[in-house]
Amino acid sequence: MSEQITIVIDATKGIVGRIASYAAKQAMLGKKVVIVNCDHAVVSGTHNNIVDEYNTLRRKGGSSMNGPFFPKNPERLMKRTVRGMLAYTQQRGRDALERVMCYNAVPLEFANSKKITIVKELKTKSMTLAELEKII
């Protein structure tokens, strides 16, 4: 079998949804996707709306705490967003999700590799996943 292609995405100042949709598409095509600097990724919207939305998702766990479990860490939030864009209940979606790795920093093995940036100028209010982690 041939060597698997690895795509490294730098999430610094990139919008979470745009990065996640690109990563999901590439993973479905059979490529290994590595997303670095997830804590610097941006969620667009007003501060209160973002916090309310994520707190609502985190509270859905219920009183018995049997799930669903919603992450708080930036790299886990990014992976959860990618998961939402895949058919993860089917085998091909599960395989694609296994090909996606998220990190808050740049690991040594990817330090010298070429990184893709998906940055679009924001004209709205926004906050990073690191700021969101401290609040929720």
N, C-alpha and C positions, 0 to 999 in steps of 0.2 A: 504494500500500500504506500502511496506517496506521502511525502511530508505534509502535515497540516499547516495551512497558512494561518499566521497569527497577526491580528490587527490590534494595535495599541492605541487607545483613545485617551487623550488628555481632557479631563472634564472641567478644567479650570475655566470659569466664567461661561460655561456652556449650560444651556437650559436642560434640565433633567429629562423632560419628555422627549426632546429631540435626540438627545444622546441615546436614550433607552430604545427608541424606535429604530435608530440606525443599527445599534448593537443587536437587537432582536432579529432584524432582517439579515445581517451578516451571519449570525449564528445559525439561522435556518438554512442558509446557503452552505453550511458545513465548515465555516471558518471559526477558529478559536478567537474570542474577543476578550481583551483585557482592558478594563477601564481603570485609569489611575487618577489620583487627586479627586476622589469623589466628594470629599468634604468641601471643596471649592466650587462644586456645581451649584447652579442657581435655580430656585423655584420662583416663577414670576407671579405677581399678585401683591395685594396689600398685606401688610404684616399680620393683621387680625384675621383675615380670611384664610391665610395659609395655616396659621396656628390652629384655628378652629377646625379646619378640614382634617388636619393630621391628628388632632386630639380626638375627633369623632371616630376616625378609623382605629385609633388605639383603644378606645373605650368599647368597641364592639366585642371584646373578649368575653363579656358577660360575667355574672357573679360566680359561676362555677369555674371560670378560667380554663375551660376546655378548648378555647380557641374561638375565632382565628387569632393568631398571634401576629402582631404588627411590630416590625423592628423600630429601633430608635437610632441606631448607628448609621452614619451617612453611607457607608459602603453597603450595608444591608438594605437601606432604603432604596438605593440605586438598583440593586439586584431585584428587589421586590417590584420595582417599576418595570424592569425588563420582563420579569415573569408575567406581569399583567398584559404584556403585548405578545405573549406566546401562547400556544395551545398546550399548556403544560400538563394537562390531564391526559394527553395522547403521547405516545412513545416518542414521536419525532420532536414534539415540543419539549419533553423532558431531556432528550439528548441535546437539544439546542441550548437549554438552560444550563446544562453541565459544562458547555463550552464557554460560558460567560464567567469571568472572574472580575471582582471589583476590589480595589484597594484605596485606602485613604492617602497613601504616599506612593512613591515610585519604588518598587522592589529593585534590587540590584540587577536581577536578570533582564529587566526591561529598561535600565537606565540609559543605555546607549542606542536603543532601537528608535526607529522613526515613529513619531507620534502624530496621530490625526487630531486636529482640533475642530470642534463643531461649535463655533461661536457666532452669534448673531447679536447685533447691537440692540440692547433693550431700551425701550422708551417708556417702560412702566416700572413700578416699584417691584422690588424683588428682595430675596434673602437667600443666603447660602445654606446648604444642608448642615454645616457645622453650627451656624447660629440657630437653626431649627432644632438641632439635637439638644442644645442647652435649655431650650424653652419647654419642649414636650416631655 
